[in-house]
Amino acid sequence: MWGGRFAEGPSAVMREINASIPFDKRLWRHDIAGSKAHVAMLAQQGIVSATDAEAITRGLDAVAADYEARGVPEDLALEDIHMVTEKTLAEKIGPAAGRLHTARSRNDQVATDFKLWTRDAIDELDAGLSALQDTLLARAEEHAASVMPGFTHLQSAQPVTLGHHLMAYYEMIARDRGRLADARRRLNECPLGAAALAGTGFAIDREATAAALGFDRPTRNSLDSVSDRDFALEYLTAVTQASLHLSRLAEEFVIWASQPFGFVALSDQWSTGSSIMPQKRNPDAAELVRGHAGRIAGCCTALMMTMKGLPLAYSKDMQDDKPPVFEAHDLIALAVAAMTGMVESARFRADRMRALAEAGFATATDLADWLVREAGLPFREAHHVTGRVVAEAEKRGVALDGLTLEQLRAVDERIDARVFDVLSVDASVASRTSFGGTAPERVREAVSTARKNRGERA
């Protein structure tokens, strides 16, 4: 390729460090698509003949069929997917293949290919996250009234419902999908035609190639077109955020599946055993989802550091843009699939959740609210009275609703029998009817609204 300028070939080490074909070969479908759109435009503009354009298009289809059947050959001497495809095309159709590269550079070519790949990756991930949302909705509806402890600082705080808890993750994933949609909208401008960095003197039609490849418009600045990797960074930051949400849910499954909690039993499909302890059922899938988040965040950081000091326009550092994006994509796809499977197949132990909700004085805030509402106490005084009631219940080894009225009135004589309407965990969750609250009726409404909105978006 460099014969016109260089008298000697590269060293073996240079050839290896310079080649990207081992990883950028996964762009081959996008490279073929971009090349077909480019040659169609060249023919339309009279830059290449219709005969050559037809031969090139047929040849590209034949190359694609070869790649589909036998994979992409890894020839380090040809460096990347673009040159491998060009050489393979020349073997099939002869010298006409050389006209394909008219009015383009590998700089705008790789930017276009990478954008096409990232756009597909966003759509693939969005579909996976949507499936996870469907699973969360189904389990949330099933457990809209299943009482469990709500935690702050991993200490029992107030009773909530499992359905409400699962819907919190639905909301997180909705934001993840929103970030992906935003990233997709911004990336959907076509770099093809920017050439190496300055545009081209050929009378090309960039609007035509952009439309043919499903972009909204061509990019507006040729320098930015070939040096921009914001789209890859936006994808990675969205993936990283999604992986953090999955990691939080995975961590809850790890905790919930432990014997001290016993809130959930994971199916055999998503558990492993121990090589020495036959009684063990380890939540390895959840732990790996949790672990993948660290690797994905590392991929995001890697690309940020690659791009942080590059002058315009293209630098060879940018060859290292694709491995972290490809790795993060593969990891998040596995994590989403695994988390969806775990949520779908998990056996939630509602009885155990309820027992722990009842054991942790989780209705203390309900008592304080009752003292404010019914006895007219300032909240701070009600807080102190409730603290003394909790201490009394703890001393007697009973839940708050296990205290007798006499024992409650011994703490504060303003308490009357109506207080028992708020001291049970069922009464507590049923009372949380504010918008976004944990009351079973609100959970069912949230599920219904989510399904309605998803239907409208579809």
Secondary structure in CASP SS format (residue, H / E / C, confidence):
PFRMAT SS
TARGET T0000
AUTHOR 0000-0000-0000
METHOD secondary structure of the structure
MODEL  1
M C 1.00
W C 1.00
G C 1.00
G C 1.00
R C 1.00
F C 1.00
A C 1.00
E C 1.00
G C 1.00
P C 1.00
S C 1.00
A H 1.00
V H 1.00
M H 1.00
R H 1.00
E H 1.00
I H 1.00
N H 1.00
A C 1.00
S C 1.00
I H 1.00
P H 1.00
F H 1.00
D H 1.00
K H 1.00
R H 1.00
L H 1.00
W H 1.00
R H 1.00
H H 1.00
D H 1.00
I H 1.00
A H 1.00
G H 1.00
S H 1.00
K H 1.00
A H 1.00
H H 1.00
V H 1.00
A H 1.00
M H 1.00
L H 1.00
A H 1.00
Q H 1.00
Q C 1.00
G C 1.00
I C 1.00
V C 1.00
S C 1.00
A H 1.00
T H 1.00
D H 1.00
A H 1.00
E H 1.00
A H 1.00
I H 1.00
T H 1.00
R H 1.00
G H 1.00
L H 1.00
D H 1.00
A H 1.00
V H 1.00
A H 1.00
A H 1.00
D H 1.00
Y H 1.00
E H 1.00
A H 1.00
R H 1.00
G C 1.00
V C 1.00
P C 1.00
E C 1.00
D C 1.00
L H 1.00
A H 1.00
L H 1.00
E C 1.00
D C 1.00
I H 1.00
H H 1.00
M H 1.00
V H 1.00
T H 1.00
E H 1.00
K H 1.00
T H 1.00
L H 1.00
A H 1.00
E H 1.00
K H 1.00
I H 1.00
G H 1.00
P H 1.00
A H 1.00
A H 1.00
G H 1.00
R H 1.00
L H 1.00
H H 1.00
T C 1.00
A C 1.00
R C 1.00
S C 1.00
R H 1.00
N H 1.00
D H 1.00
Q H 1.00
V H 1.00
A H 1.00
T H 1.00
D H 1.00
F H 1.00
K H 1.00
L H 1.00
W H 1.00
T H 1.00
R H 1.00
D H 1.00
A H 1.00
I H 1.00
D H 1.00
E H 1.00
L H 1.00
D H 1.00
A H 1.00
G H 1.00
L H 1.00
S H 1.00
A H 1.00
L H 1.00
Q H 1.00
D H 1.00
T H 1.00
L H 1.00
L H 1.00
A H 1.00
R H 1.00
A H 1.00
E H 1.00
E H 1.00
H C 1.00
A C 1.00
A C 1.00
S C 1.00
V E 1.00
M E 1.00
P E 1.00
G E 1.00
F E 1.00
T E 1.00
H C 1.00
L C 1.00
Q E 1.00
S E 1.00
A E 1.00
Q E 1.00
P E 1.00
V E 1.00
T E 1.00
L H 1.00
G H 1.00
H H 1.00
H H 1.00
L H 1.00
M H 1.00
A H 1.00
Y H 1.00
Y H 1.00
E H 1.00
M H 1.00
I H 1.00
A H 1.00
R H 1.00
D H 1.00
R H 1.00
G H 1.00
R H 1.00
L H 1.00
A H 1.00
D H 1.00
A H 1.00
R H 1.00
R H 1.00
R H 1.00
L H 1.00
N C 1.00
E E 1.00
C E 1.00
P C 1.00
L C 1.00
G C 1.00
A C 1.00
A C 1.00
A C 1.00
L C 1.00
A C 1.00
G C 1.00
T C 1.00
G C 1.00
F C 1.00
A C 1.00
I C 1.00
D C 1.00
R H 1.00
E H 1.00
A H 1.00
T H 1.00
A H 1.00
A H 1.00
A H 1.00
L C 1.00
G C 1.00
F C 1.00
D C 1.00
R E 1.00
P E 1.00
T C 1.00
R C 1.00
N C 1.00
S H 1.00
L H 1.00
D H 1.00
S H 1.00
V H 1.00
S H 1.00
D C 1.00
R C 1.00
D H 1.00
F H 1.00
A H 1.00
L H 1.00
E H 1.00
Y H 1.00
L H 1.00
T H 1.00
A H 1.00
V H 1.00
T H 1.00
Q H 1.00
A H 1.00
S H 1.00
L H 1.00
H H 1.00
L H 1.00
S H 1.00
R H 1.00
L H 1.00
A H 1.00
E H 1.00
E H 1.00
F H 1.00
V H 1.00
I H 1.00
W H 1.00
A H 1.00
S C 1.00
Q C 1.00
P C 1.00
F C 1.00
G C 1.00
F C 1.00
V E 1.00
A E 1.00
L C 1.00
S C 1.00
D H 1.00
Q H 1.00
W H 1.00
S C 1.00
T E 1.00
G C 1.00
S C 1.00
S C 1.00
I C 1.00
M C 1.00
P C 1.00
Q C 1.00
K C 1.00
R C 1.00
N E 1.00
P C 1.00
D H 1.00
A H 1.00
A H 1.00
E H 1.00
L H 1.00
V H 1.00
R H 1.00
G H 1.00
H H 1.00
A H 1.00
G H 1.00
R H 1.00
I H 1.00
A H 1.00
G H 1.00
C H 1.00
C H 1.00
T H 1.00
A H 1.00
L H 1.00
M H 1.00
M H 1.00
T H 1.00
M H 1.00
K C 1.00
G C 1.00
L C 1.00
P C 1.00
L C 1.00
A C 1.00
Y C 1.00
S C 1.00
K H 1.00
D H 1.00
M H 1.00
Q H 1.00
D H 1.00
D H 1.00
K H 1.00
P H 1.00
P H 1.00
V H 1.00
F H 1.00
E H 1.00
A H 1.00
H H 1.00
D H 1.00
L H 1.00
I H 1.00
A H 1.00
L H 1.00
A H 1.00
V H 1.00
A H 1.00
A H 1.00
M H 1.00
T H 1.00
G H 1.00
M H 1.00
V H 1.00
E H 1.00
S H 1.00
A C 1.00
R E 1.00
F E 1.00
R C 1.00
A H 1.00
D H 1.00
R H 1.00
M H 1.00
R H 1.00
A H 1.00
L H 1.00
A H 1.00
E H 1.00
A H 1.00
G C 1.00
F C 1.00
A C 1.00
T C 1.00
A H 1.00
T H 1.00
D H 1.00
L H 1.00
A H 1.00
D H 1.00
W H 1.00
L H 1.00
V H 1.00
R H 1.00
E H 1.00
A H 1.00
G C 1.00
L C 1.00
P C 1.00
F H 1.00
R H 1.00
E H 1.00
A H 1.00
H H 1.00
H H 1.00
V H 1.00
T H 1.00
G H 1.00
R H 1.00
V H 1.00
V H 1.00
A H 1.00
E H 1.00
A H 1.00
E H 1.00
K H 1.00
R H 1.00
G C 1.00
V C 1.00
A C 1.00
L H 1.00
D H 1.00
G H 1.00
L C 1.00
T C 1.00
L H 1.00
E H 1.00
Q H 1.00
L H 1.00
R H 1.00
A H 1.00
V H 1.00
D C 1.00
E C 1.00
R C 1.00
I C 1.00
D C 1.00
A H 1.00
R H 1.00
V H 1.00
F H 1.00
D H 1.00
V C 1.00
L C 1.00
S C 1.00
V H 1.00
D H 1.00
A H 1.00
S H 1.00
V H 1.00
A H 1.00
S H 1.00
R C 1.00
T C 1.00
S C 1.00
F C 1.00
G C 1.00
G C 1.00
T C 1.00
A C 1.00
P H 1.00
E H 1.00
R H 1.00
V H 1.00
R H 1.00
E H 1.00
A H 1.00
V H 1.00
S H 1.00
T H 1.00
A H 1.00
R H 1.00
K H 1.00
N H 1.00
R H 1.00
G H 1.00
E H 1.00
R H 1.00
A C 1.00
END
